[in-house]
Amino acid sequence: MKLKITLENTWRNIFQLTFLLVISCFFTCVMGCSKKTTESAGRILSIDLPKRSFQPGEILTVHVKVRNDGPQKDRFVVALNILYGDETVYDSHHGKKSYKHEGDECLNAWVDTGTEQTIGTFVYKIPASTKPGTYHVLVGLRRYPWEPLLMFRGARWCPPETTFEIRK
């Protein structure tokens, strides 16, 4: 009987820890989506795609418009991820041999205070083996060279969503 109580307590503890982890991830996302610092007040204004439907083999281009509300000119880094469900199919920070080139493909630019600027073009060739379905474009904004995240948006858990469809 004591073993049963211990197992029940263990499952209860696992459930409580899982619940706390989910809640902390949610608040991290909410803070990450809208977080500003006093040093740098960069923010993502829009994620622009040329169209919302593609076929394997086509080229997807992405432009990201940012704004600097900080007190001085600042240099920002934009990283881009393409997600299919919970799977990351492309990460510009890590790059992949099968894409444009190996290594880091994050883009950066100086943005004057009080101004907006488009950073990009991210270029992604959609592989022939890509599954049909809905894909999310998730963008992160940091201060150069790789400071803590200022803001991210584009996924279903960090709206507004930016999606495109792959059709065969």
Backbone as a ProteinNet text record, in pm:
[ID]
protein_1_A
[PRIMARY]
MKLKITLENTWRNIFQLTFLLVISCFFTCVMGCSKKTTESAGRILSIDLPKRSFQPGEILTVHVKVRNDGPQKDRFVVALNILYGDETVYDSHHGKKSYKHEGDECLNAWVDTGTEQTIGTFVYKIPASTKPGTYHVLVGLRRYPWEPLLMFRGARWCPPETTFEIRK
[TERTIARY]
82.1	0	86.7	196.1	283.9	342.1	373.1	424.3	322.7	195.4	89.5	81.7	89.7	85	205.6	321.4	442.5	428.3	374.5	353	253.6	143.4	45.7	109.4	188.7	257	354.5	424.3	519	446.4	334.2	258.1	202	157.3	106.9	219.4	339.5	453.2	492	490.3	521.9	419.1	292.2	187.6	207.7	235.9	255.2	376	485.9	604	576.9	505.6	470.4	382.1	285.9	197.4	277.5	367.5	449.9	539.9	593.1	676.6	596	475	389	355.4	320	287.5	408.7	526.6	646.3	681.9	664.2	689.1	591.9	465.1	365.7	404.7	441	477.3	607.1	699.6	821.9	788.4	696.2	654.5	587.3	494.5	423.4	521.6	615.1	715.3	808	844.8	932.9	867.5	735.4	665.2	660.1	658.2	638.2	745.3	849	950.3	1031	1050.9	1139.5	1237.3	1355.9	1452.8	1479.1	1539.7	1570.6	1688.2	1779.1	1894.2	1852.9	1759.5	1722	1573.7	1506.3	1361.8	1326.8	1396.3	1364.7	1241.3	1164	1046.2	1017.1	954.4	915.8	780	771.5	644.1	569	642.6	574.6	671.1	613.1	683.9	613.2	684.2	621	667.8	569.6	593	532.2	589.8	535.6	399.4	372.9	244.7	227.8	112.9	83.4	73.2	99.7	91.5	209.5	278.4	397.5	392.9	477.4	497.6	643.6	673.7	813.4	897	1017.9	1107.9	1102.2	996.4	986.1	1073.4	1094.9	1174.7	1081.4	1101.2	1028.6	1121	1074.8	1152.5	1075.7	1147.8	1085.9	1156.9	1077.5	1128.7	1070.2	1152.4	1108.5	1125.8	1015.4	1021.3	1035.4	1136.3	1160.7	1157.3	1140.5	1141.5	1233.3	1306.9	1393.1	1332.1	1273.6	1219.8	1317.8	1439.3	1541.4	1597.9	1680.2	1734.1	1848.1	1898	2011.3	2005.9	2085.3	2098.9	2145.6	2090.6	2124.8	2134	2208.9	2224.7	2147.2	2060	1974.1	2005.2	1980.8	1995.8	1857.2	1824.1	1697.2	1727.8	1667.3	1679.6	1542.3	1541.4	1416.5	1410.9	1295.8	1270.8	1145.4	1144.7	1025	984.6	859.9	809.5	697	699	590.5	540.7	427.2	383.9	485.4	538.3	639.9	781.9	795.3	926.9	983.3	1109.7	1178.4	1241.3	1193.4	1247.6	1358.3	1366.4	1475	1501.8	1629.1	1671.7	1786.9	1766	1869.1	1992.5	1977.2	2093	2189.7	2137	2223.4	2255.2	2170.2	2193.7	2192.5	2190	2194.9	2258.7	2331.3	2397.5	2298.3	2177.8	2081.3	2018.7	2045.4	1988.8	2094	2076	2159.1	2308.3	2349.9	2489.6	2498.9	2615.7	2634.1	2649.2	2621.6	2651.1	2535.8	2568.1	2471.3	2417.5	2286.1	2222.4	2135.8	2163	2088.6	2129.2	2037.2	2063.8	2070.2	2152.6	2160.2	2171.1	2130.7	2134	2132.3	2190.4	2181.6	2048	1979.5	1850.9	1857.7	1833.9	1835.3	1721.9	1742.6	1639.3	1515.2	1399.1	1272.7	1238.2	1304.8	1277.2	1240.9	1183.8	1151.1	1243.2	1277	1362.2	1327.7	1332.2	1312.2	1446.6	1453	1573.8	1543.4	1622.8	1600.7	1638.5	1657.3	1572.1	1629.4	1545.3	1576.6	1530.9	1615	1582.3	1587.3	1478.1	1468	1411.8	1490.2	1440.5	1368.3	1242.5	1160.1	1201.6	1253.8	1300.2	1189.4	1227.7	1132.6	1058.9	1121.9	1062.6	970.5	944.7	863	720	669.9	533.3	432.9	317.9	213.9	157.7	110.8	51.5	79.1	46.7	64.2	195.9	273.2	402.2	396.6	466.6	474.6	612.9	617.1	743.3	757.3	859.3	886.4	1011.4	1002.7	1114.2	1152.9	1284.1	1335.8	1420.3	1412.2	1488.4	1578.9	1705.9	1805.5	1892.6	1962.8	2067.2	2190.7	2267.8	2390.7	2494.5	2579.1	2588.3	2488.7	2459.1	2360.7	2315.5	2258.1	2210.4	2081.2	2033.7	1907.2	1794.2	1699.2	1587.8	1509.5	1484.3	1400.8	1254.5	1234.7	1097.6	1098	991.5	970.8	822.1	791.8	651.9	639.8	516.4	489.5	430.1	455.4	402.7	265.6	194.5	60.1	62	173.1	182.4	241.2	270.2	323.8	270.2	141.8	76.3	130	98.1	13.7	88	13.5	72.5	110.9	221.2	260.9	273.6	186.6	183.7	187.1	224.2	212.9	179.1	124	84.1	179.1	206	277.8	173.7	163.6	70.2	147.7	109.4	177.2	93.9
-118.9	0	125.6	123.5	239.1	269.6	167.8	186	259	224	288.3	437.7	471.8	612.3	685.7	624.4	686.3	708.3	610.4	625.5	736.7	740.4	847.4	983.1	993.7	1119.6	1156	1056.5	1081.4	1135.2	1072.2	1119.3	1258.4	1284.1	1417	1519.6	1486	1577.4	1601.5	1495.4	1510.7	1602.8	1582.8	1668.3	1813.6	1837.4	1973.7	2039.8	1965.7	2022.4	2053.4	1963.5	1986.6	2110.5	2123.4	2239.5	2368.3	2368.9	2487.3	2519.7	2417.3	2438.9	2501.5	2451.3	2506.6	2652.1	2681.7	2819.6	2910.4	2865	2949.3	2971.8	2870.1	2887.9	2988.3	2982	3077.2	3219.7	3244.2	3379.3	3424.7	3333.4	3368.6	3413.4	3343.8	3382.6	3518.4	3538.1	3665.7	3778.5	3759.1	3863.7	3878.3	3768.4	3774.1	3840.6	3826.5	3885.5	4036.6	4089.7	4233.2	4302	4230	4281.5	4394.6	4500.2	4607.8	4631	4673.4	4706.9	4855.5	4910.1	5052.1	5081.4	4983.5	5003.2	5008.8	4925.7	4914	4886.3	4965.3	4947.9	4907.2	4807.5	4757.5	4671.2	4676	4590.1	4553.6	4438.4	4389.6	4449.6	4513.2	4570.2	4475.3	4407.9	4317.3	4214.1	4103.2	3996.8	3984.3	4015.5	4021.6	3908.9	3836.9	3730.9	3776.4	3735.3	3779.2	3717.3	3599.4	3532	3431.5	3367.5	3275.7	3131	3100.3	2962.2	2933.2	2821.9	2785.7	2637.7	2601.3	2460.6	2426	2298.4	2258.9	2303.7	2351.2	2399.1	2549.5	2613.8	2759	2829	2957.1	3038.9	3122.7	3115.9	3198.9	3312	3435.5	3549.4	3613.4	3656.6	3716.1	3847.4	3951.4	4080.9	4110.1	4164	4193.3	4342.4	4408.8	4552.5	4570	4647.7	4673.5	4823.8	4859	4999	5013.5	5122.1	5153.7	5272.2	5244.6	5350.9	5387.2	5335.6	5363.5	5503.9	5541.4	5677.6	5702.8	5597.4	5614.9	5511.8	5538.6	5443.8	5310.8	5200.1	5068.8	4966.9	4862.4	4755.1	4634.3	4583.6	4471.5	4350.4	4233.3	4105.7	4042.9	3995.5	3926.7	3781.4	3689	3546.2	3494.5	3398.5	3348.2	3196.3	3146.1	3002.4	2971.4	2856.8	2807.4	2680.6	2679.3	2570.3	2496.9	2364.3	2280.4	2203.8	2245	2190.1	2231	2133.8	2161.5	2142.6	2109.1	2082	2208.2	2237.3	2347.5	2291.9	2338.1	2289.1	2380.3	2501.8	2592.5	2687.9	2710.4	2802.7	2884.9	3013	3096.3	3111.4	3091.9	3104.4	2988.4	2870.8	2753.2	2718.6	2762.7	2732.2	2581.6	2539	2397.3	2383.4	2276.5	2253.8	2251.5	2205.3	2190.3	2323.1	2428.3	2558.2	2642.8	2771.9	2865.2	2843.5	2834.9	2806.6	2762.1	2711.5	2667	2786.7	2765.2	2866.4	2960.8	3065.5	3163	3246	3254	3333.4	3443.4	3480.5	3589.7	3719.4	3813.4	3942	4048.9	4150.4	4258.4	4390.8	4495.8	4629.4	4734.2	4848.6	4964.9	5032.8	5071.9	5141.2	5268.4	5383.2	5511.6	5518.2	5597.5	5613.5	5678.2	5629	5683.7	5648.5	5548.8	5514.2	5366.6	5336.9	5200.1	5159.7	5032.1	4982.5	4837.5	4802.8	4664.7	4593.5	4480.7	4398.7	4271.5	4242.5	4125.2	4164.4	4066.6	3957.1	3824.3	3750.4	3611.7	3533.9	3442.4	3361.9	3215.5	3144.8	3003.3	2926.7	2832.8	2747.6	2629.7	2615.6	2510.7	2377.4	2284.1	2156.6	2077.4	1998.1	1915.9	1816.8	1777.2	1677.4	1737.8	1867.2	1934.6	1881.9	1852.2	1801.9	1914.7	1882.8	1984.7	2018.9	2141.2	2182.6	2327.9	2367.5	2504.7	2516.4	2616.5	2644.7	2782.7	2797.3	2925.3	2986.1	3117.2	3191.3	3260.8	3223.7	3281.9	3367.2	3491.3	3584.9	3631.1	3636.1	3687.7	3811	3906.8	4031.2	4044.4	4069.3	4087.1	4206.9	4255.8	4355	4280.8	4345.4	4287.1	4279	4173.9	4061.1	3950.5	3922.5	3819.3	3839.3	3954.8	3989.5	3912.9	3921	3853.5	3899.4	3812.4	3836.8	3960.8	4050.3	4166.7	4135.8	4059.4	4032.5	3917.2	3840.1	3744.5	3735.5	3697.7	3685.2	3601.3	3556.3	3482.8	3345	3283.7	3149.3	3158.1	3045	3046.3	3081.7	3055.9	3086.8	3225.3	3297.8	3433	3519.1	3554.8	3622.4	3763.3	3822	3765.6	3658.6	3558.6	3447.7	3491.1	3436.5	3453.3	3313.3	3279.7	3144	3144.5	3029.1	3005.7	2858.4	2827.9	2691.6	2632.6	2503.1	2427.4	2336.8	2347.2	2264.5	2187.2	2063.6	1981.2	1971.7
0	0	0	73.7	79.4	-58.8	-137.9	-272.9	-359.6	-347.6	-425.2	-391.6	-265.6	-223.9	-280.6	-276.2	-330.2	-480	-552.3	-696.1	-725.3	-648.1	-666.8	-641.9	-536.4	-507.1	-618.2	-672	-780.7	-902.9	-941.8	-1058.2	-1033.9	-910.5	-876.2	-889	-841	-851.4	-996.8	-1077.4	-1220.1	-1285.5	-1254.3	-1310	-1267.3	-1139.3	-1089.8	-1156.3	-1171.4	-1236.4	-1383.4	-1449.9	-1590.1	-1602.7	-1514.4	-1515.8	-1494.7	-1399.1	-1373.2	-1491.9	-1557.8	-1675.3	-1788.6	-1811.8	-1917.5	-1886.6	-1763.6	-1724.3	-1741.1	-1698.4	-1711.1	-1857.8	-1944.1	-2087.3	-2146.7	-2104.8	-2154.3	-2118.5	-1992	-1951.5	-2016.3	-2040.9	-2112.8	-2253.7	-2318.9	-2454.3	-2452.6	-2359.3	-2353.5	-2329.9	-2239.5	-2213.9	-2333.7	-2397.7	-2513.5	-2632.5	-2645.7	-2759.9	-2749.9	-2629.1	-2616.7	-2532.3	-2495.7	-2405.2	-2467.8	-2393.7	-2434.9	-2320.4	-2353.5	-2250	-2256	-2150.7	-2152.1	-2244.1	-2263	-2351.1	-2496.8	-2534.8	-2674.4	-2684.2	-2761.6	-2774.6	-2916.2	-2968.1	-3100.7	-3095.5	-3205.3	-3212.3	-3357.1	-3373.3	-3505.1	-3538.7	-3654.5	-3699.1	-3791.4	-3881	-3974.1	-4029.6	-4072.7	-4142.5	-4277	-4384.4	-4516.1	-4606.7	-4662.4	-4760	-4893	-5007.2	-5135.6	-5167.7	-5113.4	-5131.7	-5018.9	-5011.2	-4901.1	-4942.5	-5068.4	-5115	-5208.1	-5180.5	-5256	-5292.1	-5385.8	-5420.3	-5393.6	-5364.8	-5347	-5467.7	-5439.5	-5543.3	-5563.2	-5514.9	-5528.1	-5423.8	-5446.2	-5355.3	-5268.6	-5138.4	-5042.5	-5001.4	-5012.1	-4963	-4847.4	-4746.9	-4627.9	-4598.1	-4573.7	-4529.9	-4392.4	-4304.3	-4168.4	-4144.5	-4109.4	-4079.9	-3929.2	-3888.1	-3746.4	-3720.3	-3594.9	-3553.3	-3433.4	-3431.4	-3317.9	-3244.3	-3127.4	-3042.3	-2931.3	-2941.2	-2840.2	-2852	-2756.9	-2753.3	-2852.6	-2917.3	-3008.8	-3121.1	-3224.3	-3334.6	-3276.9	-3327.8	-3272.6	-3386	-3362.1	-3460.1	-3411.8	-3498.5	-3462.9	-3548	-3491.7	-3561.3	-3572	-3691.7	-3713.8	-3750.3	-3676.7	-3706	-3747.2	-3837.9	-3892.2	-3879.9	-3837.1	-3830.8	-3910.9	-3976.1	-4042.1	-3968.8	-3921.8	-3840.1	-3912.3	-3900	-3948.3	-3827	-3772.8	-3644.6	-3538.6	-3466.5	-3364.7	-3417.1	-3544	-3603.7	-3669.5	-3638.9	-3706	-3832.7	-3948.6	-4074.9	-4127.3	-4075.2	-4113.1	-3998	-3969.1	-3864.3	-3920.4	-3942.5	-4005	-3917.1	-3786.7	-3697.3	-3714.6	-3744.2	-3757.9	-3902	-3995	-4135.7	-4158.7	-4281.9	-4315.8	-4452.2	-4473.4	-4601.8	-4717.6	-4691.6	-4800.6	-4842.9	-4769.5	-4804.3	-4874.2	-4871.9	-4948.3	-4924.3	-4802.1	-4769.1	-4624.5	-4586.6	-4448.6	-4356.6	-4228.9	-4128.7	-4102.6	-4029.9	-3982.8	-4099	-4110.9	-4215	-4154.5	-4029.1	-3967.6	-4036.3	-4040.6	-4103.2	-3995.9	-4018.9	-3922.1	-3994.7	-3923.3	-3982.5	-3871.9	-3902.5	-3814.9	-3841.5	-3734.2	-3747.6	-3663.8	-3729.5	-3658.9	-3557.9	-3452.9	-3351.3	-3412.8	-3370.1	-3417.7	-3560.8	-3618.2	-3758.2	-3772.7	-3889.7	-3927.9	-4041.9	-4046.3	-4154.4	-4184.6	-4312.7	-4352.6	-4353	-4281.6	-4276.7	-4354.5	-4449.4	-4533.8	-4672.8	-4741.4	-4779.3	-4728.9	-4654.3	-4626.4	-4749.4	-4796.7	-4914.2	-4872.5	-4899.4	-4862.6	-4981.9	-5033.7	-5141.6	-5078.1	-5110.9	-5052.7	-5114.8	-5032.7	-5086.4	-5156.3	-5254	-5329.3	-5239.4	-5130.3	-5040.3	-4934.6	-4939.9	-4838.8	-4838.9	-4717.9	-4702.1	-4724.7	-4784.8	-4796.2	-4658.7	-4642.1	-4515	-4485.1	-4362.1	-4315.4	-4240.6	-4275.3	-4212.7	-4147.6	-4034.5	-3964.2	-3984.7	-3996.9	-4001.7	-3866.9	-3790.9	-3659.4	-3671.2	-3626.9	-3637.3	-3497.6	-3472	-3345.9	-3370	-3280.4	-3289.7	-3168.2	-3195.1	-3088.8	-3121	-3019	-3044.3	-3091.1	-3176.3	-3229.9	-3119.6	-3109.4	-3199.8	-3168.6	-3042.4	-3009.4	-2865.5	-2840.1	-2706.2	-2675.6	-2550.6	-2518.8	-2612.1	-2629.7	-2719.9	-2678.6	-2775.1	-2750.7	-2780	-2887	-2930.3	-3029.4	-3031.9	-3139.2	-3168.5	-3292.9	-3331.5	-3457.6	-3484.7	-3606.1	-3585.6	-3470.2	-3444.7	-3378.9	-3375.3	-3317.3	-3168.8	-3100.7	-2958.1	-2934.1	-3040.5	-3025.9	-3141.2	-3134.6	-3246.4	-3269.9	-3383.4	-3487.6	-3567.7	-3610.9	-3685.1	-3826.7	-3875	-4014.3	-4071.6	-4165.9	-4219.5	-4371.3	-4425.2	-4568.3	-4588.3	-4704	-4737.4	-4840.5	-4824.5	-4928.5	-4992.4	-5122.9	-5199.8	-5303	-5327	-5428.7	-5552.8
[MASK]
++++++++++++++++++++++++++++++++++++++++++++++++++++++++++++++++++++++++++++++++++++++++++++++++++++++++++++++++++++++++++++++++++++++++++++++++++++++++++++++++++++++++

